[in-house]
Structures are given as structure tokens and as C-alpha cells.
Amino acid sequence: MRDFNDPADQPVVARSVSRADRDLMALAIGVAAIIMFIGTGANVMPDVVQALQGVGLPPDRLLSNALLLNIALIIFGLRRYRDLQEEVRERRMAEERARELAEHDPLTGCLNRRAIASATDALIAGSAERGEHVGFLMIDVDNFKRINDANGHSVGDNVLQACAARIADLLPARGLLARLGGDEFACVVPFAAGMPEPVEDFARRITLHVARPVPIGHLELEVTVSVGIARSDAHAEANAQALLHMADIAMYQAKKTGKNNHCWFDPAMEKDLRERHELETALRAAIPAGEFVPYYQQQIDIETGRITGFEMLARWNSPRYGHIGPEQFIAIAEEIGVIDDLSEGLIRQALRDAREWDPSITLAINVSPVQLRDPWFAQKLIKLLVEANFPANRLEVEITETCLHDNIQQVRTLIASLKNQGMTVSLDDFGSGYSSLAQLQSLPFDRLKIDRSFVSPMSGCTDSATIVRVISSLGEGLGLPITAEGVESAEIARQLRDLGNMHAQGYLYGRPESGSETLARLADMGLTARARPTERHQRPPLSDVA
């Protein structure tokens, strides 16, 4: 911060004072000139008129010169007065523009974060006098970062302008609209005491009205918003800051429950948010602390029962939260932007572990949709393989079916890069993401993995059994080997065996194990890199054991 006594500021002050003095001096000179003109003119003008008529003596030269000087000074004063008027007008315009910039967002024309606070407090006070309350709506554009990353910030700016215009179209009388920053907007609307329904209807119309394609050039971008709502009559401290905080929590809940909807604030949400924040903090600290470790679930040949590979599964050994599965932290890691670091550490450790296994056993890893959007992901994976001295043909990369809808061209490029390096690529959770057969035919996958939601209920659900049979036939027709997930009983294994040769994994063949447990299991079976060839595959196949 600059010191107000800084000498560098003094010339500016001096110039300001000098200009004011000059303005005052010019005004004084103009007034004096007018007074002198009146006095001098009264003495000189009659003589001038008589001289022009050829009567009397010529006017006094000194007084005539004084009169002319007075006229010049009056003209100077009038011009300076006009200039002063113009300066005053320009200053007022500049002050008005500065005030507008200080209170409004330059991109959308909405109020900004600072202005909405005072305007909300004023609206709360005015509404209270009318016996009304106010609803505060926090509006966040869903997946806006993805729009920016894929299309550039200029397109993102156009999307924000379109959203602001669409929300403004719905704004009721006396309502306020502000852009808080980034992709967040806020609306404040009054409602009659005990009748918050119009506020909920307003939120519903916002989600419907904004959720229309935004045409930008040759693009049509799909845009949705999530809305959180707080009401002033439900809380004791009904000021702008408190309502913003509560609406923000409700908006986060709306995103958590699927996005493109609205949610009212509930005090229980604050507790959930605090716990979520604590989990995020612990998760960030856990990555450099090495608390995330790979576990391995075996994949077997369903005909012979022999181990063909392992799928790596993430586990969090937290000193505070205990042993946590991926379903509790992967989505959070993706949201807070640490999935790359987390996954890289797991893959690095998994490659070191798998290097100790028999060379015939493969390692399968899952790829997050967030990682697929990284154009350098393939290069990062190759670097990890080189560091671990692990052969690329033993690594299988699993891409979930839902990833195909995000950016099919980028997925195609990534698959080609991975296959060019010798890795195999499988389509994970097939059947759960509604991918088209055209996508399946156009993308060079090496294997299909049937989602466990179809495999696990096979023994008691004819529909699931039919779906698995159809997918198996599809894979056979396309020349793609099949892996069935979620095999939990001998009956399911028998049904799968009737469909032909495939790989299977599930609790029937054992729970996921740590790296040391997996290595010990393989050592007992003679399936480690150090085992002599004659020692390998001497234990009975797992299918016989089962």
C-alpha cells in the first residue's frame, strides 16, 4: 500500500491546488474586468460615440486602451468559464463512470460482489417495512471450467453473458442480480411473509430457462446451472453476508445431488460441508504423506482358473478416517483437482509391485475422466513405465464407458497413443454408459469389461443374464475378449463359463489385497519374477479350489 505521505504523491497534490488557484484567479479577473468595464465604459463610451459622429474631442487614449483591455479580459473570463463548465461536466461523467465500474461487473453489466451486499441489506430493510422477506439465490454454471478449457475464455465470456441475460429476463420487480465472480451469480428477490413459493418457482424457471443451447459461432454449447436458496425469515441473522453463505452451501448441495436443479438451505448442510472441507484438507495432505496405496484384485481365466492379471484399486489408509475405499474419495479428488497427483503416485507404486510378478501376469489401471482431458496423459504414463522399467505390453488401461461422451476425438487420440506404445486398452463398465455401437466399432479397444451391475444378479435375474449373454456375443462378433466383473458365486461362474472363454474377477476369487499380500500369494503359486520356470503354475487352478 502506498504511503499517503510519500513525496511521490506531492506533485500531484500541488498540481491540483495550482489548478484550483488558477480557476479562482480567472474568475476574480473576470469579475474585476466587468466592474472596470462598467466604470471605464461610462467615461469613455460617450466620447467614442461623439468622435464617431464627428462631434467633440477624441476620447482619452489611456481610457480607451483600458476599455479594450477590459473587453479582452471579459472575453478571457467568459471562455474560461465555459471551459470550467466543460471540466465540471467531464468530471461528473468520470465520477459517474467510476461509480458504475465500482458497483457493476464490466463483462455482464450486473452488480458486482461488493455492490450486492449493500443492495441486499437495503432490500431486506425495505422489505421488512412492507412486511415482506427476501430470498437469496446463489447460481453456479455447471461444468464451466470444462467449457473454458475446451473452447477458450472468449467463448466462456459469451456463455456468462448469455446466462446473465437469461436470468435478467426472469428477474421480478425490485429483484437484484449480481455476478459474484467467475461463474457465480446471485439473485435477491422479495416475497410475501409466509409465502416462499414464488422464490422456488423463480429458481425452477432459472434452471429451465438457462438450460438451453447457447449459440456461439458454429458452436451450440449445452449450459446448465445449480441454484442454492436461503430465506431471510428462516434465520436470526438475516443480513447479506449470512444469506450468501447459506445459499452457497445449498448450491453446493444442489451440485452434489446431480446439478441442473435447485436446493433450499438446511442447517444440517453446514455440518456436512464442514466435514467435507475437513475431508478435502486431509485428502490433500494424504498425497505427499503416501497414505494412498494400491490394492490388487485378481483376474482369472474362467476356463482354467489361472491368474491372468490384477486390477489395481486405490485405497486410503488414513490415520484419522481409517481404511477408505475409492468410492469415498475419487470423486472428491477429481473435484478439487488432485486426481492427477493421486493417480500418478498409485501407478508408480503399482508398476514397482507388478515388476515382481510373473511376466505373464498383467496389470490393469483405471483412468479418471479428468485425466482423459489431459493431452499429455499418454506421455506421463510412458514416463512412469520407463522409470519402473516395466514392459508396456503388460499394462492394460481401462477407460470407463461414460468417458466416451465427453470428447470422443480426444479419447480416440489417447487410445491410439497408448496402443502405439504397446499397451492394451479396455472399455470398462460396458453397458452402463449407453455408448453407441458406432463408437464401439470406431474406437480400437482391445477388451470389453461387463459392468458388475449386470453380472452380480445373473443367478436370480433373467434380464441380467440375457444382457451378459448379448454383450458376450457382441464381443465375440467384434473380436474383443471379455472380462466379467462382480463374479461372487460359483453359480455365476458356471453361467459365464457356458458363454465361452472369458476372464472374470470378483469376490469368488478373493478380495482385493495389498501389494505385499499379493506378492506372497503369487510366491506360494510360483508366479513371481524370481521363481524358476519349473516352479511356475504348479499349484491347482483357482477354479478347482473354488
Salt bridges, closest charged atoms under 4 A:
ASP9 OD1 - ARG2 NH1 3.28
ASP23 OD1 - ARG80 NH2 2.34
GLU86 OE2 - ARG89 NH2 2.50
GLU87 OE2 - ARG80 NH1 3.82
GLU87 OE1 - ARG91 NH2 3.61
GLU96 OE1 - ARG99 NH2 2.30
GLU100 OE2 - ARG97 NH1 3.55
ASP105 OD1 - ARG179 NH1 3.17
GLU132 OE1 - ARG174 NH2 3.10
ASP140 OD2 - LYS255 NZ 2.86
ASP142 OD1 - LYS255 NZ 2.63
ASP149 OD2 - LYS145 NZ 2.79
GLU200 OE2 - ARG204 NH2 3.80
GLU200 OE2 - HIS262 NE2 3.12
ASP201 OD1 - ARG204 NH1 3.82
ASP201 OD2 - ARG205 NE 3.16
ASP233 OD2 - ARG231 NH2 2.64
GLU270 OE2 - HIS245 NE2 2.89
GLU275 OE2 - LYS271 NZ 2.61
GLU278 OE1 - ARG320 NH2 3.12
GLU280 OE2 - ARG276 NE 2.59
GLU311 OE1 - LYS449 NZ 3.10
GLU335 OE1 - ARG276 NH2 2.58
GLU344 OE2 - ARG348 NH2 3.10
GLU356 OE1 - ARG530 NE 3.72
ASP358 OD2 - ARG536 NE 2.93
ASP374 OD2 - LYS380 NZ 2.67
GLU387 OE1 - ARG348 NE 3.53
GLU398 OE2 - LYS449 NZ 2.72
ASP406 OD1 - ARG146 NH1 3.62
ASP406 OD2 - ARG373 NH1 3.87
ASP446 OD1 - LYS419 NZ 2.60
GLU485 OE2 - LYS449 NZ 3.34
GLU491 OE2 - ARG494 NH2 2.59
ASP498 OD2 - ARG494 NH1 2.96
GLU513 OE1 - ARG521 NE 3.15
GLU535 OE2 - ARG532 NH2 2.85
